[in-house]
Amino acid sequence: MADSGIDEVNVFVRLLDEGTTVFRPTRAISLGDGIYRLLPTSDYDAAVETWEFPPGSLVSIAERIGSDGPHLLVIQG
């Protein structure tokens, strides 16, 4: 969002209790010094999905290379 001066990035957060490794795409706001605030998706429902780090969490991210290219993954809170 260049107009607002806020740096938002696309990230992937791991979902828990899925029976296999699953990541959910969402957005995060850079707070500086490698710290991000995780944002909810428009359809976020804690009763349906358990995110490893819920929306609002302060997290770090790391770039990982997948079969379709690089992705930013939430790695710690």
C-alpha positions as CSV (number, residue, x, y, z in Angstrom):
1,M,0.0,0.0,0.0
2,A,2.4,2.7,-1.2
3,D,-0.1,5.5,-0.8
4,S,-0.5,5.0,3.0
5,G,3.2,4.6,3.7
6,I,2.5,1.2,5.3
7,D,4.6,-1.7,4.1
8,E,2.3,-4.7,3.7
9,V,3.6,-8.1,2.4
10,N,2.0,-11.3,1.4
11,V,2.9,-14.1,3.8
12,F,1.9,-17.7,4.6
13,V,1.1,-18.8,8.1
14,R,0.9,-22.5,9.1
15,L,-2.5,-24.0,10.0
16,L,-2.6,-26.4,12.9
17,D,-4.7,-29.5,13.3
18,E,-5.1,-30.1,9.6
19,G,-3.6,-33.6,9.4
20,T,-1.0,-32.5,7.0
21,T,1.2,-29.4,6.5
22,V,-1.0,-26.6,5.3
23,F,-0.2,-22.9,4.9
24,R,-2.7,-20.1,4.6
25,P,-1.9,-16.9,2.6
26,T,-2.5,-13.6,4.4
27,R,-0.9,-10.2,4.7
28,A,1.4,-8.7,7.3
29,I,2.5,-5.1,8.1
30,S,6.2,-4.4,8.5
31,L,6.9,-2.7,11.9
32,G,10.7,-2.5,11.2
33,D,13.6,-4.5,12.5
34,G,12.3,-7.7,10.9
35,I,9.1,-7.6,12.9
36,Y,5.6,-7.9,11.3
37,R,2.0,-7.7,12.6
38,L,0.0,-10.6,11.1
39,L,-3.3,-9.5,9.5
40,P,-6.5,-11.6,9.2
41,T,-7.9,-12.7,5.9
42,S,-11.4,-11.4,5.1
43,D,-12.9,-14.8,5.9
44,Y,-10.8,-15.5,9.1
45,D,-12.7,-17.7,11.5
46,A,-10.9,-19.1,14.6
47,A,-13.6,-21.7,15.0
48,V,-12.8,-23.1,11.5
49,E,-9.0,-22.7,11.2
50,T,-6.3,-22.7,13.9
51,W,-3.4,-20.5,12.8
52,E,0.0,-21.2,14.3
53,F,0.1,-17.4,15.0
54,P,-3.3,-15.7,15.1
55,P,-4.0,-12.4,13.5
56,G,-2.5,-9.5,15.4
57,S,0.5,-11.5,16.5
58,L,4.0,-10.0,16.1
59,V,6.0,-12.3,14.0
60,S,9.2,-12.8,12.0
61,I,9.3,-14.1,8.5
62,A,11.7,-16.0,6.3
63,E,11.8,-16.5,2.5
64,R,11.4,-20.2,1.4
65,I,11.7,-21.5,-2.1
66,G,8.8,-23.7,-3.1
67,S,8.0,-25.5,-6.4
68,D,6.3,-22.3,-7.7
69,G,9.0,-19.9,-6.5
70,P,9.8,-17.9,-3.3
71,H,7.3,-17.3,-0.5
72,L,7.5,-15.5,2.8
73,L,6.6,-17.8,5.7
74,V,5.8,-16.8,9.2
75,I,8.5,-18.6,11.3
76,Q,8.1,-17.3,14.9
77,G,6.1,-15.1,17.1
